[in-house]
C-alpha cells in the first residue's frame, strides 16, 4: 500500500458518530401524570411568583419575592436578607445539596426525571412539538419526506412557539430583580433598561437551544449529576429496572406463545420496544442501569400498558433496588430498606442545619453596625497637644424607623465623643434617627487631652441601641495617640 493510498483511507475514516435523533412517543400512566402535575406546578410557580404581593409597609417593595440589587436586599415573603446575612443562602445551598443526596439514596435520579429544569422545559417543548407535528411515528415519517408547504408551516409554528416560551422564561427571570408589573409594562413599551433585554435574549436563546435542540444531550454529556449520582448511589436505592427473571427469554408475542405451547421457557417481554420509544433519552432499560436513564418512569407506564393488553401482570419494568434484582433471579422475595445509616445521616444533617438557620432567623438582630478608623492620618495632634482620631460609623436599621443611641461605653478616661453634624450634651453619647430598612454612614471624632503617659494604642467600644425596641449591638475599635 502506498503512502498516498494510506493517507486517503485515513482521511476518509469517520472519527465520530453523530447523535441519533430521538423521537419520544407520548404515553399515559401514573408516572406520566405525576410529571404533568409537577410540570404545571413548577412552571406556574416560576412564571407567577414575581406577581404575588406582600405588604411590608410604606417605602418598602411589596413584591413577595424580590432580589433588590439597588438596595442590596433579598425579600422572600416575610423574610428580609441583608448582604451581611449571606450565610442564609449558604445554608440553603447546603440543605439543597443534602436533599439531592437524600433523593438519590431513596430513588436514584428522581430529581432528574421530575424536578430538573431541563426536564421540565424539555417536556413542555416535546408537548408543543407533538401538538403541532404529531406523535413519534408521524414525525419519524415526515423526517424522511421532502419538505412540503404543510411541513414548513408546522416547523415554523413549532419554532415560533419555542421562541415564545423562551422569551417568557427569560422575561420571568428578570422579574425577580425588579417590580414585576412595572417592569413587564416597560418591556412591552420599550422603556425597560437595556440590561433587561440583554438578559431576556440570553435566556431565550439558552432555553430554545437546550430544551428544543439539545434535549437529552444535556443530560448525557453536559450535566455532571449522572456521574456524581453514580458515585453516591448504593444497592438499596430504588431505580427504574427491568425484571430479567420475568422478561427473559424475550421475543414476539407469537413466538412466546409458541414456546409456551412447546413447553419451552418464555419471558413476559414481547420485544415491542415501547419502553425505548417513550424514553426521552433513548435508553433501552432492558440492558440494565445506564448513565442516560433519568429515572422518569415513562418506560414503566409504557410497559404496564402492554402487559395489561396481553394479560400479563404489571411491573415487568418498575422501580426496584439492585438487591431485589438479584434476589428475583434467585427466586427470593423483595426486601426494602428505606431507613438505613445513609438516609438517617442525610435527614439528621438537613434537620440540624434547618434548625440552626431557623434559630438564627428568629433571633436575628435588627441593628447592624460597623466602624472604620481613618488610616491617613491615623491620628491628628492639635495645637494644644490633644489627640484626635476620626472614624466612619456605618449603621443599618432592619426594623421600623427609630432613633438610635451611639454611646462610648469603654474608653480611657478623658476621651470625648464628637459626631460630625450632630449636637449632643453628653460627651460620650449622641442620638441619630435612621429610617426603616436603611443603612446610614456618618463621621465622628474622639478627642483625648494632652497626656504624655498615654499608651500608644487603646481599645474603645461603642454600643448602638435602638431606642424603640431596645435591641443593641456593639462594635470595637482602637484609639491611637502616637
C-alpha positions, 0 to 999 in steps of 0.5 A: 500500500502506498503512502498516498493510498494510506493517507486517503483511507485515513482521511476518509475514516469517520472519527465520530458518530453523530447523535441519533435523533430521538423521537419520544412517543407520548404515553399515559400512566401514573408516572406520566401524570405525576410529571404533568402535575409537577410540570404545571406546578413548577412552571406556574410557580416560576412564571407567577411568583414575581406577581404575588404581593406582600405588604411590608409597609410604606417605602418598602417593595411589596413584591413577595419575592424580590432580589433588590440589587439597588438596595442590596436586599433579598425579600422572600415573603416575610423574610428580609436578607441583608448582604451581611446575612449571606450565610442564609443562602449558604445554608440553603445551598447546603440543605439543597445539596443534602436533599439531592443526596437524600433523593438519590439514596431513596430513588436514584435520579428522581430529581432528574426525571421530575424536578430538573429544569431541563426536564421540565422545559424539555417536556413542555417543548416535546408537548408543543412539538407533538401538538403541532407535528404529531406523535413519534411515528408521524414525525419519524415519517415526515423526517424522511419526506421532502419538505412540503408547504404543510411541513414548513408551516408546522416547523415554523409554528413549532419554532415560533412557539419555542421562541415564545416560551423562551422569551417568557422564561427569560422575561420571568427571570428578570422579574425577580430583580425588579417590580414585576408589573412595572417592569413587564409594562416597560418591556412591552413599551420599550422603556425597560433598561437595556440590561433587561433585554440583554438578559431576556435574549440570553435566556431565550436563546439558552432555553430554545437551544437546550430544551428544543435542540439539545434535549437529552444531550444535556443530560448525557454529556453536559450535566455532571449529576449522572456521574456524581449520582453514580458515585453516591448511589448504593444497592438499596436505592430504588431505580427504574429496572427491568425484571430479567427473571420475568422478561427473559427469554424475550421475543414476539408475542407469537413466538412466546406463545409458541414456546409456551405451547412447546413447553419451552421457557418464555419471558413476559417481554414481547420485544415491542420496544415501547419502553425505548420509544417513550424514553426521552433519552433513548435508553433501552432499560432492558440492558440494565442501569445506564448513565442516560436513564433519568429515572422518569418512569415513562418506560414503566407506564409504557410497559404496564400498558402492554402487559395489561393488553396481553394479560400479563401482570404489571411491573415487568419494568418498575422501580426496584433496588439492585438487591431485589434484582438479584434476589428475583433471579434467585427466586427470593422475595423483595426486601426494602430498606428505606431507613438505613445509616445513609438516609438517617445521616442525610435527614439528621444533617438537613434537620440540624442545619434547618434548625440552626438557620431557623434559630438564627432567623428568629433571633436575628438582630435588627441593628447592624453596625460597623466602624472604620478608623481613618488610616491617613492620618491615623491620628491628628495632634492639635495645637494644644497637644490633644489627640484626635482620631476620626472614624466612619460609623456605618449603621443599618436599621432592619426594623421600623424607623427609630432613633438610635443611641451611639454611646462610648461605653469603654474608653480611657478616661478623658476621651470625648465623643464628637459626631460630625453634624450632630449636637449632643450634651453628653460627651460620650453619647449622641442620638441619630434617627435612621429610617426603616430598612436603611443603612446610614454612614456618618463621621465622628471624632474622639478627642483625648487631652494632652497626656504624655503617659498615654499608651500608644494604642487603646481599645474603645467600644461603642454600643448602638441601641435602638431606642424603640425596641431596645435591641443593641449591638456593639462594635470595637475599635482602637484609639491611637495617640502616637 
